[in-house]
């Protein structure tokens, strides 16, 4: 095994871990929103909140990803 000091400068992802994780979360929340729309439309009005929350979460994750990328480019 290599010492920890020699592995500090290497990264698995060029943009760090926040970019791929927030991207995957954004896709996951969008998929969940799409899958829950049809049951929500055929159900009660309260059931419509679930796809709205998933869609909002997807937008928030995507926006966090964009901010992180912009911050890395400015450095």
N, CA, C and O atoms as a GROMACS GRO file, in nm:
protein
  300
    1UNK      N    1   0.083  -0.119   0.000
    1UNK     CA    2   0.000   0.000   0.000
    1UNK      C    3   0.087   0.124   0.000
    1UNK      O    4   0.193   0.127   0.062
    2UNK      N    5   0.041   0.224  -0.070
    2UNK     CA    6   0.114   0.351  -0.077
    2UNK      C    7   0.080   0.436   0.045
    2UNK      O    8  -0.031   0.429   0.097
    3UNK      N    9   0.175   0.515   0.089
    3UNK     CA   10   0.146   0.605   0.201
    3UNK      C   11   0.036   0.706   0.162
    3UNK      O   12   0.018   0.738   0.045
    4UNK      N   13  -0.034   0.756   0.261
    4UNK     CA   14  -0.144   0.848   0.237
    4UNK      C   15  -0.098   0.977   0.170
    4UNK      O   16  -0.172   1.033   0.090
    5UNK      N   17   0.021   1.024   0.201
    5UNK     CA   18   0.068   1.150   0.144
    5UNK      C   19   0.086   1.141  -0.008
    5UNK      O   20   0.070   1.242  -0.077
    6UNK      N   21   0.117   1.025  -0.061
    6UNK     CA   22   0.136   1.013  -0.205
    6UNK      C   23   0.003   1.001  -0.278
    6UNK      O   24  -0.001   1.020  -0.400
    7UNK      N   25  -0.105   0.970  -0.208
    7UNK     CA   26  -0.236   0.956  -0.273
    7UNK      C   27  -0.321   1.081  -0.259
    7UNK      O   28  -0.431   1.085  -0.315
    8UNK      N   29  -0.276   1.183  -0.188
    8UNK     CA   30  -0.356   1.302  -0.167
    8UNK      C   31  -0.379   1.382  -0.294
    8UNK      O   32  -0.484   1.444  -0.309
    9UNK      N   33  -0.283   1.383  -0.385
    9UNK     CA   34  -0.295   1.466  -0.504
    9UNK      C   35  -0.377   1.401  -0.614
    9UNK      O   36  -0.414   1.467  -0.711
   10UNK      N   37  -0.407   1.275  -0.602
   10UNK     CA   38  -0.486   1.206  -0.703
   10UNK      C   39  -0.632   1.206  -0.664
   10UNK      O   40  -0.665   1.198  -0.545
   11UNK      N   41  -0.718   1.214  -0.762
   11UNK     CA   42  -0.862   1.213  -0.738
   11UNK      C   43  -0.927   1.115  -0.836
   11UNK      O   44  -0.883   1.103  -0.951
   12UNK      N   45  -1.028   1.047  -0.792
   12UNK     CA   46  -1.098   0.953  -0.878
   12UNK      C   47  -1.170   1.030  -0.989
   12UNK      O   48  -1.166   0.990  -1.105
   13UNK      N   49  -1.236   1.140  -0.953
   13UNK     CA   50  -1.304   1.224  -1.049
   13UNK      C   51  -1.229   1.356  -1.060
   13UNK      O   52  -1.179   1.409  -0.960
   14UNK      N   53  -1.220   1.408  -1.179
   14UNK     CA   54  -1.146   1.533  -1.199
   14UNK      C   55  -1.215   1.650  -1.128
   14UNK      O   56  -1.147   1.743  -1.085
   15UNK      N   57  -1.347   1.646  -1.115
   15UNK     CA   58  -1.421   1.755  -1.052
   15UNK      C   59  -1.452   1.729  -0.906
   15UNK      O   60  -1.530   1.802  -0.846
   16UNK      N   61  -1.393   1.628  -0.846
   16UNK     CA   62  -1.423   1.594  -0.708
   16UNK      C   63  -1.544   1.501  -0.700
   16UNK      O   64  -1.590   1.448  -0.802
   17UNK      N   65  -1.594   1.483  -0.580
   17UNK     CA   66  -1.706   1.391  -0.562
   17UNK      C   67  -1.842   1.460  -0.564
   17UNK      O   68  -1.943   1.393  -0.586
   18UNK      N   69  -1.848   1.589  -0.541
   18UNK     CA   70  -1.976   1.659  -0.533
   18UNK      C   71  -2.047   1.663  -0.667
   18UNK      O   72  -2.170   1.650  -0.672
   19UNK      N   73  -1.975   1.680  -0.776
   19UNK     CA   74  -2.037   1.692  -0.907
   19UNK      C   75  -2.107   1.563  -0.948
   19UNK      O   76  -2.224   1.568  -0.987
   20UNK      N   77  -2.041   1.446  -0.943
   20UNK     CA   78  -2.112   1.324  -0.983
   20UNK      C   79  -2.224   1.286  -0.888
   20UNK      O   80  -2.327   1.234  -0.931
   21UNK      N   81  -2.206   1.310  -0.759
   21UNK     CA   82  -2.310   1.273  -0.663
   21UNK      C   83  -2.434   1.359  -0.681
   21UNK      O   84  -2.546   1.307  -0.683
   22UNK      N   85  -2.417   1.491  -0.694
   22UNK     CA   86  -2.534   1.576  -0.714
   22UNK      C   87  -2.599   1.552  -0.849
   22UNK      O   88  -2.720   1.565  -0.862
   23UNK      N   89  -2.521   1.517  -0.949
   23UNK     CA   90  -2.579   1.481  -1.079
   23UNK      C   91  -2.663   1.356  -1.071
   23UNK      O   92  -2.773   1.351  -1.127
   24UNK      N   93  -2.613   1.256  -1.002
   24UNK     CA   94  -2.690   1.132  -0.987
   24UNK      C   95  -2.816   1.153  -0.902
   24UNK      O   96  -2.921   1.096  -0.932
   25UNK      N   97  -2.805   1.234  -0.798
   25UNK     CA   98  -2.923   1.264  -0.717
   25UNK      C   99  -3.028   1.340  -0.797
   25UNK      O  100  -3.148   1.317  -0.782
   26UNK      N  101  -2.982   1.431  -0.882
   26UNK     CA  102  -3.075   1.506  -0.966
   26UNK      C  103  -3.150   1.413  -1.061
   26UNK      O  104  -3.272   1.426  -1.077
   27UNK      N  105  -3.079   1.321  -1.123
   27UNK     CA  106  -3.143   1.224  -1.213
   27UNK      C  107  -3.237   1.133  -1.135
   27UNK      O  108  -3.347   1.103  -1.182
   28UNK      N  109  -3.196   1.090  -1.018
   28UNK     CA  110  -3.280   1.002  -0.937
   28UNK      C  111  -3.410   1.070  -0.896
   28UNK      O  112  -3.518   1.011  -0.908
   29UNK      N  113  -3.401   1.195  -0.849
   29UNK     CA  114  -3.522   1.266  -0.809
   29UNK      C  115  -3.612   1.294  -0.929
   29UNK      O  116  -3.735   1.289  -0.916
   30UNK      N  117  -3.554   1.323  -1.046
   30UNK     CA  118  -3.636   1.344  -1.166
   30UNK      C  119  -3.707   1.216  -1.206
   30UNK      O  120  -3.823   1.218  -1.246
   31UNK      N  121  -3.637   1.103  -1.196
   31UNK     CA  122  -3.698   0.974  -1.227
   31UNK      C  123  -3.811   0.943  -1.130
   31UNK      O  124  -3.918   0.897  -1.172
   32UNK      N  125  -3.789   0.966  -1.002
   32UNK     CA  126  -3.894   0.942  -0.904
   32UNK      C  127  -4.014   1.034  -0.925
   32UNK      O  128  -4.128   0.992  -0.906
   33UNK      N  129  -3.989   1.157  -0.964
   33UNK     CA  130  -4.099   1.250  -0.992
   33UNK      C  131  -4.180   1.201  -1.111
   33UNK      O  132  -4.304   1.203  -1.108
   34UNK      N  133  -4.112   1.157  -1.215
   34UNK     CA  134  -4.182   1.105  -1.333
   34UNK      C  135  -4.261   0.979  -1.305
   34UNK      O  136  -4.370   0.960  -1.358
   35UNK      N  137  -4.206   0.893  -1.221
   35UNK     CA  138  -4.276   0.767  -1.189
   35UNK      C  139  -4.397   0.789  -1.098
   35UNK      O  140  -4.489   0.708  -1.098
   36UNK      N  141  -4.396   0.897  -1.021
   36UNK     CA  142  -4.506   0.917  -0.927
   36UNK      C  143  -4.613   1.014  -0.978
   36UNK      O  144  -4.709   1.041  -0.906
   37UNK      N  145  -4.597   1.066  -1.099
   37UNK     CA  146  -4.696   1.162  -1.151
   37UNK      C  147  -4.828   1.093  -1.182
   37UNK      O  148  -4.933   1.142  -1.141
   38UNK      N  149  -4.826   0.982  -1.254
   38UNK     CA  150  -4.951   0.918  -1.294
   38UNK      C  151  -5.034   0.871  -1.175
   38UNK      O  152  -5.154   0.899  -1.172
   39UNK      N  153  -4.976   0.802  -1.076
   39UNK     CA  154  -5.058   0.767  -0.958
   39UNK      C  155  -5.109   0.890  -0.883
   39UNK      O  156  -5.217   0.886  -0.825
   40UNK      N  157  -5.032   0.997  -0.883
   40UNK     CA  158  -5.076   1.118  -0.812
   40UNK      C  159  -5.192   1.184  -0.884
   40UNK      O  160  -5.283   1.237  -0.819
   41UNK      N  161  -5.191   1.182  -1.016
   41UNK     CA  162  -5.300   1.244  -1.091
   41UNK      C  163  -5.430   1.166  -1.080
   41UNK      O  164  -5.538   1.223  -1.088
   42UNK      N  165  -5.419   1.035  -1.062
   42UNK     CA  166  -5.541   0.954  -1.050
   42UNK      C  167  -5.587   0.942  -0.905
   42UNK      O  168  -5.693   0.886  -0.879
   43UNK      N  169  -5.510   0.992  -0.812
   43UNK     CA  170  -5.545   0.984  -0.670
   43UNK      C  171  -5.602   1.115  -0.619
   43UNK      O  172  -5.655   1.196  -0.695
   44UNK      N  173  -5.589   1.133  -0.490
   44UNK     CA  174  -5.641   1.255  -0.428
   44UNK      C  175  -5.546   1.372  -0.452
   44UNK      O  176  -5.436   1.356  -0.504
   45UNK      N  177  -5.592   1.489  -0.414
   45UNK     CA  178  -5.513   1.610  -0.434
   45UNK      C  179  -5.386   1.609  -0.348
   45UNK      O  180  -5.284   1.664  -0.387
   46UNK      N  181  -5.393   1.546  -0.230
   46UNK     CA  182  -5.277   1.537  -0.142
   46UNK      C  183  -5.165   1.452  -0.199
   46UNK      O  184  -5.048   1.471  -0.164
   47UNK      N  185  -5.198   1.358  -0.287
   47UNK     CA  186  -5.097   1.272  -0.349
   47UNK      C  187  -5.011   1.348  -0.450
   47UNK      O  188  -4.904   1.301  -0.488
   48UNK      N  189  -5.058   1.462  -0.493
   48UNK     CA  190  -4.984   1.540  -0.592
   48UNK      C  191  -4.859   1.605  -0.532
   48UNK      O  192  -4.771   1.649  -0.606
   49UNK      N  193  -4.851   1.612  -0.401
   49UNK     CA  194  -4.736   1.676  -0.335
   49UNK      C  195  -4.607   1.597  -0.356
   49UNK      O  196  -4.500   1.656  -0.365
   50UNK      N  197  -4.616   1.466  -0.363
   50UNK     CA  198  -4.496   1.382  -0.375
   50UNK      C  199  -4.418   1.410  -0.504
   50UNK      O  200  -4.297   1.434  -0.496
   51UNK      N  201  -4.480   1.410  -0.622
   51UNK     CA  202  -4.401   1.441  -0.742
   51UNK      C  203  -4.349   1.586  -0.743
   51UNK      O  204  -4.243   1.613  -0.799
   52UNK      N  205  -4.422   1.676  -0.682
   52UNK     CA  206  -4.376   1.815  -0.675
   52UNK      C  207  -4.251   1.824  -0.588
   52UNK      O  208  -4.156   1.895  -0.623
   53UNK      N  209  -4.249   1.754  -0.477
   53UNK     CA  210  -4.132   1.753  -0.389
   53UNK      C  211  -4.012   1.688  -0.460
   53UNK      O  212  -3.900   1.738  -0.451
   54UNK      N  213  -4.036   1.578  -0.530
   54UNK     CA  214  -3.927   1.513  -0.605
   54UNK      C  215  -3.874   1.605  -0.714
   54UNK      O  216  -3.753   1.612  -0.734
   55UNK      N  217  -3.962   1.673  -0.785
   55UNK     CA  218  -3.918   1.764  -0.891
   55UNK      C  219  -3.838   1.881  -0.833
   55UNK      O  220  -3.735   1.920  -0.889
   56UNK      N  221  -3.884   1.935  -0.722
   56UNK     CA  222  -3.811   2.044  -0.658
   56UNK      C  223  -3.674   1.998  -0.609
   56UNK      O  224  -3.575   2.070  -0.621
   57UNK      N  225  -3.668   1.877  -0.555
   57UNK     CA  226  -3.540   1.822  -0.510
   57UNK      C  227  -3.444   1.803  -0.627
   57UNK      O  228  -3.323   1.826  -0.614
   58UNK      N  229  -3.496   1.760  -0.740
   58UNK     CA  230  -3.413   1.743  -0.858
   58UNK      C  231  -3.356   1.876  -0.904
   58UNK      O  232  -3.239   1.885  -0.940
   59UNK      N  233  -3.439   1.980  -0.904
   59UNK     CA  234  -3.392   2.112  -0.945
   59UNK      C  235  -3.287   2.166  -0.848
   59UNK      O  236  -3.189   2.226  -0.891
   60UNK      N  237  -3.307   2.145  -0.719
   60UNK     CA  238  -3.211   2.191  -0.618
   60UNK      C  239  -3.077   2.120  -0.637
   60UNK      O  240  -2.972   2.185  -0.632
   61UNK      N  241  -3.079   1.989  -0.658
   61UNK     CA  242  -2.954   1.915  -0.678
   61UNK      C  243  -2.883   1.960  -0.804
   61UNK      O  244  -2.760   1.974  -0.806
   62UNK      N  245  -2.959   1.983  -0.910
   62UNK     CA  246  -2.898   2.029  -1.035
   62UNK      C  247  -2.836   2.168  -1.017
   62UNK      O  248  -2.728   2.194  -1.069
   63UNK      N  249  -2.904   2.254  -0.945
   63UNK     CA  250  -2.852   2.390  -0.920
   63UNK      C  251  -2.726   2.385  -0.833
   63UNK      O  252  -2.632   2.460  -0.858
   64UNK      N  253  -2.724   2.298  -0.732
   64UNK     CA  254  -2.603   2.281  -0.651
   64UNK      C  255  -2.486   2.233  -0.735
   64UNK      O  256  -2.373   2.277  -0.716
   65UNK      N  257  -2.513   2.143  -0.828
   65UNK     CA  258  -2.410   2.093  -0.916
   65UNK      C  259  -2.354   2.206  -1.003
   65UNK      O  260  -2.233   2.216  -1.021
   66UNK      N  261  -2.442   2.290  -1.057
   66UNK     CA  262  -2.397   2.402  -1.138
   66UNK      C  263  -2.313   2.500  -1.057
   66UNK      O  264  -2.211   2.550  -1.106
   67UNK      N  265  -2.354   2.529  -0.936
   67UNK     CA  266  -2.279   2.620  -0.850
   67UNK      C  267  -2.141   2.564  -0.817
   67UNK      O  268  -2.042   2.637  -0.817
   68UNK      N  269  -2.135   2.434  -0.789
   68UNK     CA  270  -2.008   2.373  -0.757
   68UNK      C  271  -1.913   2.378  -0.876
   68UNK      O  272  -1.794   2.405  -0.860
   69UNK      N  273  -1.966   2.351  -0.996
   69UNK     CA  274  -1.882   2.358  -1.116
   69UNK      C  275  -1.834   2.500  -1.142
   69UNK      O  276  -1.718   2.520  -1.180
   70UNK      N  277  -1.921   2.599  -1.122
   70UNK     CA  278  -1.881   2.738  -1.142
   70UNK      C  279  -1.774   2.780  -1.041
   70UNK      O  280  -1.682   2.855  -1.076
   71UNK      N  281  -1.786   2.733  -0.919
   71UNK     CA  282  -1.687   2.767  -0.817
   71UNK      C  283  -1.552   2.703  -0.849
   71UNK      O  284  -1.448   2.764  -0.825
   72UNK      N  285  -1.553   2.583  -0.902
   72UNK     CA  286  -1.428   2.518  -0.937
   72UNK      C  287  -1.361   2.584  -1.057
   72UNK      O  288  -1.239   2.591  -1.064
   73UNK      N  289  -1.442   2.633  -1.152
   73UNK     CA  290  -1.385   2.700  -1.269
   73UNK      C  291  -1.324   2.834  -1.234
   73UNK      O  292  -1.226   2.876  -1.296
   74UNK      N  293  -1.381   2.902  -1.135
   74UNK     CA  294  -1.329   3.033  -1.098
   74UNK      C  295  -1.198   3.024  -1.021
   74UNK      O  296  -1.124   3.122  -1.012
   75UNK      N  297  -1.168   2.908  -0.964
   75UNK     CA  298  -1.042   2.892  -0.889
   75UNK      C  299  -0.930   2.864  -0.979
   75UNK      O  300  -0.816   2.847  -0.933
   0.00000   0.00000   0.00000
